[in-house]
Amino acid sequence: MTADVRTGPAFGQPGTVLTDHTFTVPLDHRQPGAGQIEVFAREVVPAGRRDGGAGLPWLVYLQGGPGFGSPRPFGRESWLNRALDDYRVLLLDQRGTGRSTPASRHTLARQASPRAQADYLACFRADSIVADAELIRRRLTGDEPWTVLGQSFGGFCTVSYLSFAPEGVREALIGGGLPGLGATPDDVYRVTYPIVAERNRRHYERFPADADRARAVARHLAGHEVVLPGGGRLTVPAFQSLGRMLGASRGSDTLHYLLEDAFTGGVLSDAFLARVGAELSFAEAPLYALIHEACYAQGAATRWAADRIMAEFPEFDPAAAVDGDITFLFTGEMIYPWMFETDPVLRPLRDAGEELAQRDSWPRLYDPARLAASGVPAAAAVYYEDMYVPLALSEPTARAIRGLRPWITNEYQHDGLASSNGAVLDRLIGLARGTA
């Protein structure tokens, strides 16, 4: 089976030529007759080639998330510049993201019930993304295998690819995305909360005045009803969740600049609220909130794991910081049920989110036996201080995938692929080919 495709006219950017493709794929690959959706992808080739890039092998890029579309490039920038030296690149908008058939409060309203919405959303995990990629690969490459580059959640998808369709993979390159093969969501958060606490400590060590600033904002929110420009409510837990930016290379600086001028005349400034609203809104990626915990699930229900496990770490209790003198700690890349109350784009999907949290029929995402027998050249950047995909879960997986060469480094944070100007990708290519 191959995917039907519509191809748009090519257009140029500095140093590149881009072509848009839209593929029709089954909603549920296990039941191909149960409906179809569209998946969008953008082909990027270097400008000036006589063959138009046809002589280059394909590389498909799987974005992090879940729930975010692929990058919208402008010329040969970031890791794409290095990739185009060797590859013809396909930037895939994973199902439900970007220009693919959307999964949002508007489109999901067409489903008959929250249970039907949850059943629909259950088709948007790594296993379905891999099945989409395989249909697209056969359509574009003439059934030749291609290189898969996965960042973060895209790395999770790449490990699923090696588990269930390794014949489609020529090389596997992973940046900050080696999942724990058997790790439950509970396991993930028991590892990540202490890492987030340490990241808070380092932030306040760099910016000591931010401890008082953060507590002042939290105390103000505890005593006032604050509405963000987009209509969301800024509560103490919502403010606390800004800590998810601390795992990026510039995240601590961004948080500091946000806090340093939070107040104007004793109230939270409009500029502060506008920037906070942009950081907290799920308007761009509602799927991120809906299936974030589900992207770890294999068999058992997640039952709002981040919310439950937080109780094991009382230092994150915001009330203790608001009412007492302990340090206010920001949380990390966690999804909480209250988000479906405070964010207007999630509020209509609250019941679907609850259905997903209680769902206990999740299929396996990885095949350890097949990974142990893998013959695909593979390389992974494992970031020593990664706040989102912890080293403690990635290292065993690196050992479990036959032929995978890990590069464990503290030179970069989780966004190293994008922030390194091609250096991380160059190292991964060299590792996979045995030249680095």
C-alpha positions as CSV (number, residue, x, y, z in Angstrom):
1,M,0.0,0.0,0.0
2,T,1.2,3.5,-0.8
3,A,-0.1,6.9,0.0
4,D,-1.9,9.1,-2.5
5,V,-0.1,12.4,-2.9
6,R,-0.7,15.9,-4.2
7,T,2.4,17.9,-5.0
8,G,2.5,21.7,-5.2
9,P,4.8,23.9,-7.3
10,A,8.4,24.3,-6.2
11,F,9.6,27.6,-4.7
12,G,12.9,29.0,-3.8
13,Q,14.7,30.3,-0.7
14,P,18.3,31.3,-0.3
15,G,20.3,28.2,-1.2
16,T,17.3,25.9,-1.3
17,V,14.4,24.7,-3.4
18,L,11.2,23.6,-1.5
19,T,8.3,21.4,-2.7
20,D,5.1,20.8,-0.8
21,H,3.5,17.3,-0.7
22,T,0.2,16.3,0.9
23,F,-0.4,12.5,1.4
24,T,-3.6,10.7,2.1
25,V,-3.2,7.9,4.8
26,P,-5.5,5.8,6.9
27,L,-6.6,7.3,10.2
28,D,-6.1,3.8,11.8
29,H,-3.5,1.7,10.0
30,R,-4.9,-1.4,11.7
31,Q,-8.3,-0.6,10.1
32,P,-7.5,1.0,6.7
33,G,-11.2,1.3,5.8
34,A,-12.1,3.3,8.9
35,G,-11.4,6.7,7.5
36,Q,-8.5,8.8,6.1
37,I,-6.5,11.9,7.1
38,E,-3.9,14.0,5.3
39,V,-0.2,14.3,6.3
40,F,1.8,17.2,4.9
41,A,5.5,17.2,4.2
42,R,7.9,19.7,2.7
43,E,10.8,18.5,0.5
44,V,14.0,20.6,0.7
45,V,16.9,20.3,-1.7
46,P,20.0,22.4,-2.3
47,A,19.6,25.0,-5.1
48,G,21.8,24.8,-8.2
49,R,21.9,21.0,-8.6
50,R,21.5,19.9,-12.2
51,D,19.5,16.9,-11.1
52,G,17.2,19.0,-8.9
53,G,18.3,16.9,-5.9
54,A,17.1,13.6,-7.4
55,G,20.6,12.1,-7.0
56,L,20.7,12.6,-3.2
57,P,19.4,10.0,-0.8
58,W,16.4,10.9,1.3
59,L,16.4,12.0,5.0
60,V,13.1,12.3,6.8
61,Y,13.0,14.6,9.8
62,L,10.8,13.7,12.8
63,Q,10.1,16.7,15.0
64,G,10.0,16.8,18.8
65,G,6.8,17.2,20.7
66,P,4.5,15.4,20.5
67,G,2.2,17.7,18.7
68,F,4.4,20.2,16.9
69,G,4.8,20.7,13.2
70,S,8.1,20.4,11.4
71,P,10.3,23.5,11.1
72,R,9.5,26.2,8.6
73,P,13.0,26.9,7.3
74,F,14.4,30.0,5.7
75,G,17.3,28.9,3.5
76,R,20.1,26.7,4.7
77,E,19.9,27.4,8.4
78,S,20.6,25.4,11.6
79,W,21.1,21.6,11.2
80,L,19.4,21.8,7.7
81,N,22.5,23.4,6.3
82,R,24.6,20.3,7.2
83,A,21.9,17.8,6.1
84,L,21.7,19.3,2.6
85,D,25.3,18.5,2.0
86,D,24.4,14.8,1.9
87,Y,20.6,14.5,1.7
88,R,17.4,15.4,0.1
89,V,15.4,16.4,3.2
90,L,11.7,15.8,4.0
91,L,10.3,17.9,6.8
92,L,7.3,15.8,8.0
93,D,4.3,17.4,9.8
94,Q,3.4,14.4,11.9
95,R,-0.3,13.6,11.9
96,G,-2.4,16.2,13.6
97,T,0.3,19.0,13.4
98,G,1.2,21.8,11.0
99,R,-0.6,21.5,7.7
100,S,-1.6,17.9,8.3
101,T,-5.2,17.2,9.2
102,P,-5.5,19.1,12.5
103,A,-6.5,17.6,15.9
104,S,-7.9,20.6,17.8
105,R,-11.0,21.7,19.8
106,H,-12.6,22.6,16.4
107,T,-12.0,19.4,14.6
108,L,-12.4,17.1,17.5
109,A,-15.9,18.6,18.2
110,R,-17.0,16.6,15.2
111,Q,-16.6,13.4,17.2
112,A,-19.7,12.1,18.9
113,S,-18.4,12.0,22.5
114,P,-15.3,12.4,24.6
115,R,-14.8,8.6,24.3
116,A,-14.9,8.9,20.5
117,Q,-12.4,11.8,20.7
118,A,-10.1,9.7,22.8
119,D,-10.4,6.8,20.4
120,Y,-9.5,9.2,17.6
121,L,-6.5,10.6,19.4
122,A,-5.2,7.2,20.3
123,C,-4.2,7.0,16.6
124,F,-1.7,9.9,16.9
125,R,1.2,8.2,18.7
126,A,4.6,7.1,17.5
127,D,3.3,3.8,16.0
128,S,0.9,5.6,13.7
129,I,3.5,8.2,12.8
130,V,5.9,5.4,11.7
131,A,3.2,3.7,9.7
132,D,2.5,7.1,7.9
133,A,6.3,7.5,7.2
134,E,6.4,4.0,5.7
135,L,3.6,4.7,3.3
136,I,5.2,8.1,2.3
137,R,8.6,6.5,1.9
138,R,7.3,3.9,-0.6
139,R,5.6,6.7,-2.5
140,L,8.6,9.0,-2.7
141,T,11.7,6.7,-2.9
142,G,10.5,3.7,-4.9
143,D,10.8,1.6,-1.8
144,E,14.4,2.5,-1.1
145,P,15.2,2.9,2.6
146,W,15.9,6.4,3.9
147,T,17.7,8.1,6.7
148,V,15.6,9.0,9.7
149,L,16.6,11.9,11.9
150,G,14.6,12.2,15.1
151,Q,14.7,15.0,17.6
152,S,13.3,14.4,21.2
153,F,9.9,12.8,20.7
154,G,11.0,12.3,17.1
155,G,13.7,10.1,18.5
156,F,11.1,8.1,20.3
157,C,9.4,7.6,16.9
158,T,12.8,6.6,15.4
159,V,13.2,3.8,18.0
160,S,9.6,2.7,17.2
161,Y,10.7,2.7,13.5
162,L,13.6,0.5,14.3
163,S,11.3,-1.8,16.2
164,F,8.5,-2.3,13.6
165,A,9.8,-1.2,10.2
166,P,13.7,-1.4,10.2
167,E,13.6,-2.4,6.5
168,G,12.6,1.2,5.8
169,V,15.6,2.7,7.6
170,R,19.0,3.2,6.0
171,E,20.5,5.1,8.9
172,A,18.9,6.2,12.2
173,L,20.1,9.5,13.8
174,I,18.7,10.6,17.1
175,G,19.1,13.9,19.1
176,G,18.0,13.8,22.7
177,G,15.4,11.2,22.1
178,L,16.3,7.7,23.4
179,P,13.3,6.6,25.5
180,G,13.3,4.1,28.3
181,L,12.0,1.0,26.5
182,G,10.0,-0.2,29.4
183,A,9.7,3.0,31.4
184,T,6.2,3.9,32.6
185,P,5.2,7.6,32.9
186,D,5.6,7.2,36.7
187,D,9.2,6.1,36.1
188,V,9.8,9.1,33.9
189,Y,8.5,11.7,36.4
190,R,10.3,10.1,39.3
191,V,13.5,10.6,37.4
192,T,12.7,14.1,36.0
193,Y,11.4,15.9,39.1
194,P,14.8,15.8,40.8
195,I,16.5,17.0,37.6
196,V,14.1,19.9,37.4
197,A,14.8,20.8,41.1
198,E,18.5,20.9,40.3
199,R,17.8,23.1,37.3
200,N,15.9,25.5,39.6
201,R,18.8,25.5,42.0
202,R,21.3,26.4,39.2
203,H,18.9,29.1,37.9
204,Y,18.7,30.8,41.3
205,E,22.5,30.5,41.7
206,R,23.0,32.4,38.5
207,F,20.2,34.9,39.2
208,P,19.7,35.2,43.1
209,A,17.2,38.0,42.9
210,D,14.8,35.8,40.8
211,A,13.9,33.7,44.0
212,D,12.2,36.8,45.5
213,R,10.8,37.8,42.2
214,A,9.2,34.4,41.6
215,R,7.8,34.3,45.1
216,A,6.4,37.8,44.7
217,V,4.6,36.8,41.5
218,A,3.3,33.6,43.1
219,R,1.9,35.5,46.1
220,H,0.3,38.1,43.9
221,L,-1.4,35.3,41.9
222,A,-2.6,33.6,45.1
223,G,-4.5,36.7,46.0
224,H,-5.8,37.9,42.7
225,E,-7.7,36.6,39.7
226,V,-5.4,37.2,36.7
227,V,-6.5,36.7,33.1
228,L,-4.0,36.4,30.3
229,P,-4.5,38.4,27.0
230,G,-5.7,35.2,25.3
231,G,-8.4,34.5,27.9
232,G,-6.5,31.9,29.9
233,R,-6.2,32.1,33.7
234,L,-2.8,32.7,35.2
235,T,-2.8,30.7,38.5
236,V,0.1,29.8,40.7
237,P,0.5,26.3,39.2
238,A,0.3,27.8,35.7
239,F,3.1,30.3,36.6
240,Q,5.0,27.4,38.1
241,S,4.9,25.5,34.8
242,L,7.0,28.1,33.1
243,G,9.9,26.0,34.3
244,R,9.6,23.8,31.3
245,M,11.8,26.4,29.4
246,L,14.7,25.6,31.8
247,G,15.8,22.6,29.8
248,A,16.7,24.6,26.7
249,S,20.1,26.2,26.0
250,R,18.8,29.7,26.6
251,G,15.9,28.8,28.9
252,S,17.3,30.1,32.1
253,D,18.1,33.5,30.6
254,T,14.7,33.7,29.0
255,L,13.0,33.0,32.4
256,H,15.2,35.6,34.1
257,Y,14.3,38.3,31.6
258,L,10.7,37.4,32.0
259,L,10.9,37.8,35.8
260,E,13.0,40.9,36.1
261,D,10.2,43.3,35.0
262,A,7.1,41.4,36.0
263,F,5.5,44.2,37.9
264,T,4.5,47.7,36.9
265,G,3.0,49.9,39.7
266,G,2.3,47.0,41.9
267,V,0.4,44.9,39.3
268,L,1.6,42.4,36.7
269,S,2.5,44.3,33.6
270,D,0.8,43.8,30.3
271,A,4.1,43.0,28.7
272,F,4.8,40.3,31.3
273,L,1.3,38.8,30.8
274,A,1.6,38.8,27.0
275,R,4.9,36.9,27.1
276,V,3.6,34.5,29.7
277,G,0.5,33.9,27.7
278,A,2.5,33.0,24.6
279,E,4.7,30.6,26.7
280,L,1.7,28.8,28.4
281,S,-0.9,28.6,25.6
282,F,-1.5,25.3,23.9
283,A,-3.1,27.0,20.9
284,E,-0.2,26.0,18.6
285,A,-0.1,22.4,19.8
286,P,-3.1,21.1,21.7
287,L,-1.9,17.5,20.9
288,Y,1.1,18.2,23.1
289,A,-1.2,18.4,26.2
290,L,-3.6,15.6,25.0
291,I,-1.1,12.8,24.3
292,H,2.1,13.9,26.1
293,E,1.7,11.2,28.8
294,A,0.2,8.8,26.3
295,C,3.4,8.9,24.3
296,Y,5.0,6.9,27.1
297,A,2.1,4.5,27.7
298,Q,2.5,0.8,27.0
299,G,-0.4,-1.3,28.4
300,A,-1.4,0.6,31.6
301,A,-3.3,3.8,32.1
302,T,-1.2,7.0,32.8
303,R,-3.8,8.4,35.3
304,W,-2.2,11.9,35.2
305,A,1.2,10.6,36.2
306,A,3.0,13.9,36.5
307,D,0.3,15.2,38.9
308,R,0.3,12.0,41.0
309,I,4.1,11.7,41.2
310,M,4.5,15.4,42.1
311,A,3.1,14.6,45.6
312,E,6.2,12.5,46.2
313,F,8.3,15.7,45.9
314,P,6.8,18.2,48.4
315,E,9.5,20.8,47.6
316,F,7.4,21.5,44.5
317,D,4.3,22.3,46.5
318,P,3.6,26.0,45.5
319,A,1.5,26.7,48.6
320,A,4.6,26.1,50.8
321,A,6.5,28.8,48.9
322,V,3.5,31.2,48.8
323,D,2.7,30.8,52.5
324,G,6.2,30.2,53.9
325,D,9.8,31.0,53.1
326,I,10.9,28.0,51.1
327,T,12.2,28.5,47.6
328,F,9.6,28.6,44.8
329,L,10.3,25.8,42.4
330,F,9.2,25.8,38.8
331,T,8.1,22.5,37.3
332,G,9.2,21.1,34.0
333,E,7.8,19.3,30.9
334,M,4.8,18.0,32.7
335,I,1.1,18.0,31.8
336,Y,-1.5,18.5,34.6
337,P,-5.3,18.1,34.6
338,W,-5.8,21.7,35.7
339,M,-4.4,22.8,32.4
340,F,-7.6,21.7,30.8
341,E,-9.4,24.3,33.0
342,T,-7.1,27.3,32.7
343,D,-6.4,27.2,28.9
344,P,-9.3,28.1,26.7
345,V,-8.1,25.9,23.8
346,L,-8.0,22.9,26.0
347,R,-11.2,23.5,28.0
348,P,-13.5,21.9,25.4
349,L,-11.2,18.8,25.4
350,R,-11.1,18.3,29.2
351,D,-13.3,15.1,29.1
352,A,-11.3,13.7,26.2
353,G,-8.1,14.3,28.2
354,E,-9.6,12.4,31.1
355,E,-10.6,9.5,28.9
356,L,-7.0,9.3,27.6
357,A,-5.6,9.4,31.1
358,Q,-7.8,6.4,32.2
359,R,-7.3,4.4,29.0
360,D,-5.5,1.1,29.7
361,S,-5.3,-0.5,26.3
362,W,-2.2,1.1,24.8
363,P,-0.1,-1.2,22.5
364,R,3.6,-1.6,22.8
365,L,5.8,1.1,21.2
366,Y,9.1,-0.8,21.2
367,D,10.3,-4.3,20.5
368,P,13.4,-5.0,22.6
369,A,14.1,-8.3,20.8
370,R,14.1,-6.7,17.4
371,L,16.2,-3.8,18.6
372,A,18.7,-6.2,20.0
373,A,19.0,-7.8,16.6
374,S,19.0,-4.5,14.6
375,G,21.3,-4.2,11.6
376,V,20.7,-0.5,10.9
377,P,23.6,1.9,11.4
378,A,22.5,4.2,14.2
379,A,23.8,7.0,16.3
380,A,22.3,9.0,19.2
381,A,23.3,12.2,21.0
382,V,22.5,11.7,24.7
383,Y,22.7,15.0,26.6
384,Y,24.2,14.4,30.1
385,E,22.1,17.0,31.7
386,D,18.9,16.6,29.7
387,M,15.9,17.8,31.7
388,Y,13.3,16.2,29.3
389,V,14.8,12.9,28.3
390,P,16.9,11.8,31.2
391,L,20.3,10.1,30.8
392,A,19.3,7.4,33.4
393,L,16.6,6.2,30.9
394,S,18.5,6.8,27.7
395,E,21.7,4.9,28.6
396,P,20.1,1.4,29.0
397,T,18.3,2.0,25.7
398,A,21.6,2.9,23.9
399,R,23.0,-0.5,25.1
400,A,19.9,-2.3,24.1
401,I,19.9,-1.3,20.4
402,R,22.4,-3.3,18.5
403,G,24.8,-1.2,16.4
404,L,23.8,2.1,17.9
405,R,26.7,4.4,18.8
406,P,25.8,6.8,21.6
407,W,27.5,10.1,22.1
408,I,27.1,11.2,25.7
409,T,27.9,14.9,26.0
410,N,27.5,17.8,28.4
411,E,28.4,20.3,25.7
412,Y,24.7,20.8,24.7
413,Q,21.3,20.9,26.2
414,H,18.2,19.1,24.8
415,D,18.0,21.5,21.9
416,G,21.5,20.8,20.8
417,L,20.5,19.7,17.3
418,A,19.0,23.1,16.6
419,S,21.4,25.3,18.6
420,S,24.7,23.7,17.5
421,N,24.6,25.1,13.9
422,G,25.0,21.7,12.4
423,A,27.7,20.3,14.7
424,V,25.5,17.8,16.4
425,L,24.1,16.4,13.2
426,D,27.6,16.2,11.7
427,R,28.8,14.2,14.6
428,L,25.8,11.8,14.4
429,I,26.4,11.2,10.7
430,G,30.0,10.4,11.4
431,L,29.1,8.0,14.2
432,A,26.5,6.2,12.1
433,R,29.0,5.8,9.3
434,G,31.9,4.9,11.5
435,T,34.0,7.9,10.6
436,A,33.8,9.8,13.9
